[in-house]
Amino acid sequence: MIKQRAARILTEAFAPAVLVSVLLVLLGVHSEPGLARGLALGAAAALFESVLPFLYILRGVRSGRITDHHIGDRRQRLVPLLVGMGSVLAGIVVLVLAGAHRELLAAVGAGGVGLVVAALVNHWWKMSIHAAVAAGSVVILCMVYGWIMLVTAPLVGAVGWSRVALKDHTAAQVAVGTVVGALVAGGVFAALR
């Protein structure tokens, strides 16, 4: 019982929408001149990359089209991932028009490419998006703030453990998500930064 409760808390507290939102606000503050501008652009990035797609998922859960907000049924993932991609593209346009710093745009771009990869993989196999986002977030934090951010690496293990403990994923699905998330986020962010 305690193990399941701890796993549920970790899964919810470090869900993709939460991690991406926090990461984008941090990057907005880091990359933009002035705290208010950084917060505003980071929040705008989070709105398009996390909040709006998550609201779409919640609407799908309420209507019965989606079984749960983590989209445990792999067959239900494609449309929400496509909606997420559309939202990311709209967000990039808004951020470019607002003159957002390249670092923030690179993070949003990395998230968009991550969604494309997740949609492709999840067409055939249920990769852990929780693990992918956790690993990608740690990699980007290290690239921006330096190796000191390796202190956040245990987060990836904790998230992966929670997904397996809740029987939402196998260890292999978590491992693949971790590797794919780290490689995609790190590679795309480095290329666009």
Accessible surface in RSA format (square Angstrom, percent):
REM  Atomic radii and reference values for relative SASA: ProtOr
REM  Chains: A
REM  Algorithm: Lee & Richards
REM  Probe-radius: 1.40
REM  Slices: 20
REM RES _ NUM      All-atoms   Total-Side   Main-Chain    Non-polar    All polar
REM                ABS   REL    ABS   REL    ABS   REL    ABS   REL    ABS   REL
RES MET A   1   174.62  90.4 133.25  88.2  41.37  98.5 111.69  95.0  62.93  83.4
RES ILE A   2   144.90  82.5 142.55 106.2   2.35   5.7 142.69 102.8   2.20   6.0
RES LYS A   3   119.08  58.1 110.55  67.8   8.53  20.3  60.55  54.5  58.53  62.3
RES GLN A   4    75.35  42.1  74.10  54.2   1.25   3.0  44.66  95.1  30.69  23.3
RES ARG A   5   146.77  61.6 140.18  71.5   6.59  15.7  50.40  68.9  96.37  58.4
RES ALA A   6    40.83  37.5  35.18  54.3   5.65  12.9  39.76  56.0   1.07   2.8
RES ALA A   7     0.00   0.0   0.00   0.0   0.00   0.0   0.00   0.0   0.00   0.0
RES ARG A   8    99.22  41.7  99.22  50.6   0.00   0.0  47.37  64.7  51.85  31.4
RES ILE A   9   104.46  59.4 100.41  74.8   4.05   9.8 104.10  75.0   0.35   1.0
RES LEU A  10    40.14  22.4  40.09  28.7   0.05   0.1  40.09  28.2   0.05   0.1
RES THR A  11     0.06   0.0   0.00   0.0   0.06   0.2   0.06   0.1   0.00   0.0
RES GLU A  12    59.61  34.2  52.66  39.8   6.94  16.5  37.68  72.9  21.93  17.9
RES ALA A  13    46.81  43.0  30.14  46.5  16.67  37.9  41.78  58.8   5.03  13.3
RES PHE A  14    66.42  33.2  66.13  41.0   0.29   0.7  66.13  40.1   0.29   0.8
RES ALA A  15    10.16   9.3  10.16  15.7   0.00   0.0  10.16  14.3   0.00   0.0
RES PRO A  16    29.18  21.3  28.43  25.9   0.76   2.8  29.18  24.1   0.00   0.0
RES ALA A  17    24.34  22.4  17.69  27.3   6.65  15.1  21.45  30.2   2.89   7.7
RES VAL A  18    65.04  42.8  60.75  55.0   4.29  10.3  65.04  56.5   0.00   0.0
RES LEU A  19    18.69  10.4  17.06  12.2   1.63   4.1  17.06  12.0   1.63   4.4
RES VAL A  20    22.99  15.1  22.99  20.8   0.00   0.0  22.99  20.0   0.00   0.0
RES SER A  21    24.89  21.0  24.64  32.9   0.26   0.6  21.83  46.5   3.06   4.3
RES VAL A  22    82.30  54.2  78.65  71.2   3.65   8.8  82.22  71.4   0.08   0.2
RES LEU A  23    13.55   7.5  11.98   8.6   1.57   4.0  13.16   9.2   0.39   1.0
RES LEU A  24     1.61   0.9   1.61   1.2   0.00   0.0   1.61   1.1   0.00   0.0
RES VAL A  25    44.48  29.3  44.48  40.3   0.00   0.0  44.48  38.6   0.00   0.0
RES LEU A  26    73.36  40.9  73.12  52.3   0.23   0.6  73.13  51.4   0.23   0.6
RES LEU A  27     0.00   0.0   0.00   0.0   0.00   0.0   0.00   0.0   0.00   0.0
RES GLY A  28     0.00   0.0   0.00   N/A   0.00   0.0   0.00   0.0   0.00   0.0
RES VAL A  29    53.61  35.3  42.97  38.9  10.65  25.7  42.97  37.3  10.65  28.9
RES HIS A  30    83.76  45.8  54.87  38.1  28.89  73.9  42.15  43.4  41.60  48.4
RES SER A  31    16.09  13.6   0.15   0.2  15.95  36.7   5.89  12.5  10.21  14.3
RES GLU A  32    11.90   6.8   2.73   2.1   9.17  21.8   0.92   1.8  10.97   9.0
RES PRO A  33   101.69  74.1  83.85  76.4  17.84  64.8  95.63  79.0   6.06  37.6
RES GLY A  34    50.40  62.1   0.00   N/A  50.40  62.1  37.08 101.7  13.32  29.8
RES LEU A  35   115.50  64.3 102.22  73.1  13.28  33.4 105.32  74.0  10.18  27.4
RES ALA A  36    80.48  74.0  69.38 107.1  11.10  25.3  74.11 104.4   6.37  16.9
RES ARG A  37    90.41  38.0  82.07  41.8   8.34  19.9  41.89  57.3  48.52  29.4
RES GLY A  38     0.00   0.0   0.00   N/A   0.00   0.0   0.00   0.0   0.00   0.0
RES LEU A  39    79.38  44.2  77.90  55.7   1.49   3.7  78.11  54.9   1.27   3.4
RES ALA A  40    62.29  57.3  48.11  74.2  14.17  32.2  57.00  80.3   5.29  14.0
RES LEU A  41    13.93   7.8  13.93  10.0   0.00   0.0  13.93   9.8   0.00   0.0
RES GLY A  42     0.00   0.0   0.00   N/A   0.00   0.0   0.00   0.0   0.00   0.0
RES ALA A  43    52.62  48.4  46.63  72.0   5.98  13.6  48.38  68.1   4.24  11.2
RES ALA A  44    24.55  22.6  19.75  30.5   4.80  10.9  24.10  33.9   0.45   1.2
RES ALA A  45     0.38   0.3   0.00   0.0   0.38   0.9   0.35   0.5   0.03   0.1
RES ALA A  46     6.14   5.6   6.14   9.5   0.00   0.0   6.14   8.6   0.00   0.0
RES LEU A  47    71.84  40.0  70.70  50.6   1.14   2.9  71.50  50.2   0.34   0.9
RES PHE A  48    35.87  17.9  35.87  22.2   0.00   0.0  35.87  21.7   0.00   0.0
RES GLU A  49    18.80  10.8   8.44   6.4  10.36  24.7   3.97   7.7  14.83  12.1
RES SER A  50     5.14   4.3   1.01   1.3   4.13   9.5   3.42   7.3   1.72   2.4
RES VAL A  51    60.73  40.0  57.80  52.3   2.93   7.1  60.73  52.8   0.00   0.0
RES LEU A  52    70.30  39.2  64.86  46.4   5.44  13.7  65.45  46.0   4.85  13.1
RES PRO A  53    14.29  10.4  13.39  12.2   0.90   3.3  13.80  11.4   0.49   3.1
RES PHE A  54    60.70  30.4  59.59  36.9   1.11   2.9  60.30  36.6   0.41   1.2
RES LEU A  55    90.14  50.2  86.86  62.1   3.28   8.3  87.24  61.3   2.90   7.8
RES TYR A  56    41.77  19.5  36.67  20.9   5.10  13.3  32.06  24.1   9.71  12.0
RES ILE A  57    25.16  14.3  25.16  18.7   0.00   0.0  25.16  18.1   0.00   0.0
RES LEU A  58    49.34  27.5  48.70  34.8   0.64   1.6  48.70  34.2   0.64   1.7
RES ARG A  59   145.68  61.2 145.43  74.1   0.26   0.6  48.71  66.6  96.97  58.8
RES GLY A  60     0.00   0.0   0.00   N/A   0.00   0.0   0.00   0.0   0.00   0.0
RES VAL A  61    48.09  31.6  37.15  33.6  10.94  26.4  37.15  32.3  10.94  29.7
RES ARG A  62   182.66  76.7 145.53  74.2  37.13  88.4  77.19 105.5 105.46  63.9
RES SER A  63    72.80  61.5  31.95  42.6  40.85  94.1  43.67  93.0  29.13  40.8
RES GLY A  64    60.79  75.0   0.00   N/A  60.79  75.0  31.88  87.5  28.91  64.8
RES ARG A  65   117.41  49.3  96.64  49.3  20.77  49.5  77.15 105.4  40.25  24.4
RES ILE A  66     8.19   4.7   6.08   4.5   2.10   5.1   6.08   4.4   2.10   5.7
RES THR A  67    91.58  65.1  61.05  61.9  30.53  72.8  65.36  87.8  26.22  39.6
RES ASP A  68    49.24  34.5  47.02  46.8   2.22   5.2  33.94  79.9  15.30  15.3
RES HIS A  69    58.48  32.0  52.36  36.4   6.12  15.7  34.14  35.2  24.34  28.3
RES HIS A  70    23.21  12.7  10.87   7.6  12.34  31.6  11.82  12.2  11.39  13.3
RES ILE A  71    13.15   7.5  13.15   9.8   0.00   0.0  13.15   9.5   0.00   0.0
RES GLY A  72    22.17  27.3   0.00   N/A  22.17  27.3  15.49  42.5   6.68  15.0
RES ASP A  73    36.01  25.2  26.57  26.4   9.44  22.3  18.10  42.6  17.91  17.9
RES ARG A  74    76.40  32.1  69.91  35.6   6.49  15.5   6.58   9.0  69.82  42.3
RES ARG A  75   187.03  78.5 156.47  79.8  30.56  72.8  68.65  93.8 118.37  71.7
RES GLN A  76    42.10  23.5  31.23  22.8  10.87  25.9  22.36  47.6  19.74  15.0
RES ARG A  77     7.48   3.1   7.48   3.8   0.00   0.0   1.84   2.5   5.64   3.4
RES LEU A  78    83.44  46.5  80.10  57.3   3.33   8.4  81.64  57.3   1.80   4.8
RES VAL A  79    83.81  55.1  82.91  75.1   0.90   2.2  82.91  72.0   0.90   2.4
RES PRO A  80     9.41   6.9   4.30   3.9   5.11  18.6   4.78   3.9   4.63  28.8
RES LEU A  81    13.46   7.5  12.66   9.1   0.79   2.0  13.38   9.4   0.07   0.2
RES LEU A  82    90.69  50.5  82.95  59.3   7.75  19.5  83.25  58.5   7.44  20.0
RES VAL A  83    53.11  34.9  44.49  40.3   8.62  20.8  51.37  44.6   1.73   4.7
RES GLY A  84     1.08   1.3   0.00   N/A   1.08   1.3   1.08   3.0   0.00   0.0
RES MET A  85    31.97  16.6  30.70  20.3   1.27   3.0  17.40  14.8  14.58  19.3
RES GLY A  86    39.02  48.1   0.00   N/A  39.02  48.1  31.61  86.7   7.41  16.6
RES SER A  87    15.98  13.5   7.78  10.4   8.19  18.9  13.82  29.4   2.16   3.0
RES VAL A  88     2.61   1.7   2.58   2.3   0.03   0.1   2.61   2.3   0.00   0.0
RES LEU A  89   116.24  64.7 115.16  82.4   1.08   2.7 115.43  81.1   0.81   2.2
RES ALA A  90    45.33  41.7  36.70  56.6   8.63  19.6  43.91  61.8   1.43   3.8
RES GLY A  91     0.25   0.3   0.00   N/A   0.25   0.3   0.25   0.7   0.00   0.0
RES ILE A  92    47.81  27.2  47.81  35.6   0.00   0.0  47.81  34.4   0.00   0.0
RES VAL A  93    86.91  57.2  84.01  76.1   2.91   7.0  86.77  75.4   0.14   0.4
RES VAL A  94    60.89  40.1  58.76  53.2   2.13   5.1  59.86  52.0   1.04   2.8
RES LEU A  95     0.24   0.1   0.24   0.2   0.00   0.0   0.24   0.2   0.00   0.0
RES VAL A  96    84.62  55.7  72.17  65.3  12.45  30.0  73.95  64.3  10.66  28.9
RES LEU A  97   147.96  82.4 113.71  81.3  34.26  86.1 116.89  82.1  31.08  83.6
RES ALA A  98    43.15  39.7  21.09  32.5  22.06  50.2  33.83  47.6   9.32  24.7
RES GLY A  99    48.55  59.9   0.00   N/A  48.55  59.9  33.38  91.6  15.17  34.0
RES ALA A 100    11.12  10.2   0.00   0.0  11.12  25.3   0.00   0.0  11.12  29.5
RES HIS A 101    85.26  46.6  77.34  53.8   7.93  20.3  55.42  57.1  29.85  34.7
RES ARG A 102   146.44  61.5 141.60  72.2   4.84  11.5  47.62  65.1  98.82  59.9
RES GLU A 103     8.80   5.1   8.53   6.5   0.27   0.6   1.23   2.4   7.57   6.2
RES LEU A 104     0.00   0.0   0.00   0.0   0.00   0.0   0.00   0.0   0.00   0.0
RES LEU A 105    39.22  21.8  36.09  25.8   3.14   7.9  36.64  25.7   2.58   6.9
RES ALA A 106     0.84   0.8   0.00   0.0   0.84   1.9   0.39   0.6   0.45   1.2
RES ALA A 107     4.40   4.0   0.25   0.4   4.15   9.4   0.25   0.3   4.15  11.0
RES VAL A 108     1.17   0.8   1.17   1.1   0.00   0.0   1.17   1.0   0.00   0.0
RES GLY A 109     8.92  11.0   0.00   N/A   8.92  11.0   8.23  22.6   0.69   1.6
RES ALA A 110     3.85   3.5   1.44   2.2   2.41   5.5   1.73   2.4   2.12   5.6
RES GLY A 111    22.83  28.2   0.00   N/A  22.83  28.2  19.34  53.1   3.49   7.8
RES GLY A 112    11.43  14.1   0.00   N/A  11.43  14.1  10.95  30.0   0.48   1.1
RES VAL A 113    59.65  39.3  58.77  53.2   0.88   2.1  59.04  51.3   0.61   1.7
RES GLY A 114    24.76  30.5   0.00   N/A  24.76  30.5  20.83  57.2   3.93   8.8
RES LEU A 115    34.14  19.0  33.27  23.8   0.86   2.2  34.08  23.9   0.05   0.1
RES VAL A 116    65.38  43.0  65.20  59.0   0.18   0.4  65.26  56.7   0.12   0.3
RES VAL A 117    35.49  23.4  35.35  32.0   0.13   0.3  35.49  30.8   0.00   0.0
RES ALA A 118     4.65   4.3   4.65   7.2   0.00   0.0   4.65   6.6   0.00   0.0
RES ALA A 119     9.48   8.7   6.06   9.4   3.42   7.8   6.48   9.1   3.00   8.0
RES LEU A 120   104.77  58.3 103.72  74.2   1.05   2.6 104.74  73.6   0.03   0.1
RES VAL A 121    40.00  26.3  34.48  31.2   5.52  13.3  39.60  34.4   0.40   1.1
RES ASN A 122     4.56   3.1   2.28   2.2   2.28   5.5   2.72   6.5   1.84   1.8
RES HIS A 123   106.95  58.5  90.42  62.8  16.53  42.3  59.47  61.3  47.48  55.3
RES TRP A 124   183.98  73.8 159.72  77.3  24.27  57.0 138.12  73.6  45.86  74.4
RES TRP A 125    94.71  38.0  93.50  45.3   1.22   2.9  72.70  38.8  22.01  35.7
RES LYS A 126    35.98  17.6  34.71  21.3   1.27   3.0  18.68  16.8  17.30  18.4
RES MET A 127     2.20   1.1   2.20   1.5   0.00   0.0   2.20   1.9   0.00   0.0
RES SER A 128     0.00   0.0   0.00   0.0   0.00   0.0   0.00   0.0   0.00   0.0
RES ILE A 129    33.30  19.0  32.86  24.5   0.44   1.1  32.86  23.7   0.44   1.2
RES HIS A 130     9.09   5.0   8.93   6.2   0.16   0.4   3.49   3.6   5.61   6.5
RES ALA A 131     0.00   0.0   0.00   0.0   0.00   0.0   0.00   0.0   0.00   0.0
RES ALA A 132    12.94  11.9  11.10  17.1   1.84   4.2  11.33  16.0   1.61   4.3
RES VAL A 133    29.96  19.7  24.29  22.0   5.67  13.7  29.54  25.7   0.41   1.1
RES ALA A 134     0.00   0.0   0.00   0.0   0.00   0.0   0.00   0.0   0.00   0.0
RES ALA A 135     4.71   4.3   3.27   5.1   1.44   3.3   4.39   6.2   0.32   0.9
RES GLY A 136     3.94   4.9   0.00   N/A   3.94   4.9   3.94  10.8   0.00   0.0
RES SER A 137     7.20   6.1   5.37   7.2   1.83   4.2   4.05   8.6   3.16   4.4
RES VAL A 138     9.83   6.5   9.83   8.9   0.00   0.0   9.83   8.5   0.00   0.0
RES VAL A 139    41.85  27.5  39.40  35.7   2.45   5.9  41.75  36.3   0.09   0.3
RES ILE A 140     5.95   3.4   5.95   4.4   0.00   0.0   5.95   4.3   0.00   0.0
RES LEU A 141    19.13  10.7  19.13  13.7   0.00   0.0  19.13  13.4   0.00   0.0
RES CYS A 142    14.15  10.7   7.59   8.5   6.57  15.4   6.37  16.1   7.79   8.4
RES MET A 143    62.08  32.2  40.28  26.7  21.81  51.9  46.76  39.8  15.33  20.3
RES VAL A 144    16.13  10.6   0.00   0.0  16.13  38.9   0.00   0.0  16.13  43.8
RES TYR A 145    79.91  37.3  55.30  31.5  24.62  64.1  55.46  41.7  24.45  30.1
RES GLY A 146    29.73  36.7   0.00   N/A  29.73  36.7  28.45  78.1   1.28   2.9
RES TRP A 147   194.27  78.0 185.60  89.8   8.66  20.3 155.30  82.8  38.97  63.2
RES ILE A 148   124.34  70.8 113.13  84.3  11.21  27.0 119.51  86.1   4.83  13.1
RES MET A 149    38.83  20.1  38.83  25.7   0.00   0.0  22.76  19.3  16.07  21.3
RES LEU A 150    90.89  50.6  84.66  60.6   6.23  15.7  85.15  59.8   5.74  15.4
RES VAL A 151   108.62  71.5  83.62  75.7  25.01  60.3  91.80  79.8  16.83  45.6
RES THR A 152    32.91  23.4  27.34  27.7   5.57  13.3  32.91  44.2   0.00   0.0
RES ALA A 153    38.89  35.8  33.54  51.8   5.35  12.2  33.79  47.6   5.10  13.5
RES PRO A 154    94.55  68.9  80.19  73.1  14.35  52.2  91.12  75.2   3.42  21.3
RES LEU A 155    33.28  18.5  25.83  18.5   7.45  18.7  30.17  21.2   3.11   8.4
RES VAL A 156    21.85  14.4  20.81  18.8   1.04   2.5  20.81  18.1   1.04   2.8
RES GLY A 157    48.88  60.3   0.00   N/A  48.88  60.3  41.57 114.1   7.30  16.4
RES ALA A 158    32.62  30.0  23.92  36.9   8.71  19.8  30.48  42.9   2.15   5.7
RES VAL A 159     0.02   0.0   0.02   0.0   0.00   0.0   0.02   0.0   0.00   0.0
RES GLY A 160     3.75   4.6   0.00   N/A   3.75   4.6   3.75  10.3   0.00   0.0
RES TRP A 161   102.64  41.2  93.75  45.4   8.89  20.9  81.72  43.6  20.92  33.9
RES SER A 162     0.00   0.0   0.00   0.0   0.00   0.0   0.00   0.0   0.00   0.0
RES ARG A 163     1.34   0.6   1.34   0.7   0.00   0.0   0.00   0.0   1.34   0.8
RES VAL A 164    57.53  37.9  52.54  47.6   4.99  12.0  52.54  45.6   4.99  13.5
RES ALA A 165     9.41   8.7   0.25   0.4   9.16  20.8   7.35  10.3   2.06   5.5
RES LEU A 166    25.92  14.4   7.25   5.2  18.68  46.9   8.41   5.9  17.51  47.1
RES LYS A 167   180.27  87.9 148.70  91.2  31.57  75.2 108.93  98.0  71.35  76.0
RES ASP A 168    37.32  26.1  32.78  32.6   4.54  10.7   4.35  10.2  32.98  32.9
RES HIS A 169     9.70   5.3   0.46   0.3   9.24  23.6   4.64   4.8   5.07   5.9
RES THR A 170    76.54  54.4  71.10  72.1   5.44  13.0  74.28  99.8   2.26   3.4
RES ALA A 171    69.84  64.2  61.52  94.9   8.33  18.9  63.05  88.8   6.79  18.0
RES ALA A 172    56.70  52.1  47.48  73.3   9.22  21.0  54.23  76.4   2.48   6.6
RES GLN A 173    21.81  12.2  21.81  15.9   0.00   0.0   0.23   0.5  21.58  16.4
RES VAL A 174    17.37  11.4  17.37  15.7   0.00   0.0  17.37  15.1   0.00   0.0
RES ALA A 175    52.58  48.3  45.98  71.0   6.60  15.0  52.49  73.9   0.09   0.2
RES VAL A 176    55.97  36.8  53.19  48.2   2.78   6.7  55.96  48.6   0.02   0.0
RES GLY A 177     0.00   0.0   0.00   N/A   0.00   0.0   0.00   0.0   0.00   0.0
RES THR A 178    36.36  25.9  36.36  36.9   0.00   0.0  33.14  44.5   3.22   4.9
RES VAL A 179    85.64  56.4  82.36  74.6   3.28   7.9  85.64  74.4   0.00   0.0
RES VAL A 180    33.43  22.0  31.94  28.9   1.49   3.6  33.43  29.0   0.00   0.0
RES GLY A 181     7.41   9.1   0.00   N/A   7.41   9.1   7.14  19.6   0.26   0.6
RES ALA A 182    27.63  25.4  24.03  37.1   3.59   8.2  24.28  34.2   3.34   8.8
RES LEU A 183   124.32  69.2 114.29  81.8  10.03  25.2 117.38  82.4   6.93  18.7
RES VAL A 184    27.69  18.2  22.98  20.8   4.70  11.3  27.69  24.1   0.00   0.0
RES ALA A 185    12.08  11.1  11.71  18.1   0.37   0.8  11.82  16.6   0.27   0.7
RES GLY A 186     9.83  12.1   0.00   N/A   9.83  12.1   8.73  24.0   1.10   2.5
RES GLY A 187    43.22  53.3   0.00   N/A  43.22  53.3  35.58  97.6   7.64  17.1
RES VAL A 188    27.06  17.8  25.09  22.7   1.97   4.7  26.88  23.4   0.18   0.5
RES PHE A 189     0.00   0.0   0.00   0.0   0.00   0.0   0.00   0.0   0.00   0.0
RES ALA A 190    57.57  52.9  35.24  54.4  22.32  50.8  37.65  53.0  19.92  52.8
RES ALA A 191    81.21  74.7  45.05  69.5  36.17  82.3  57.12  80.4  24.09  63.8
RES LEU A 192    77.22  43.0  74.92  53.6   2.29   5.8  75.05  52.7   2.17   5.8
RES ARG A 193   105.43  44.3  73.43  37.4  32.00  76.2  34.69  47.4  70.74  42.9
END  Absolute sums over single chains surface
CHAIN  1 A     9190.7       7617.2       1573.5       7092.1       2098.6
END  Absolute sums over all chains
TOTAL          9190.7       7617.2       1573.5       7092.1       2098.6
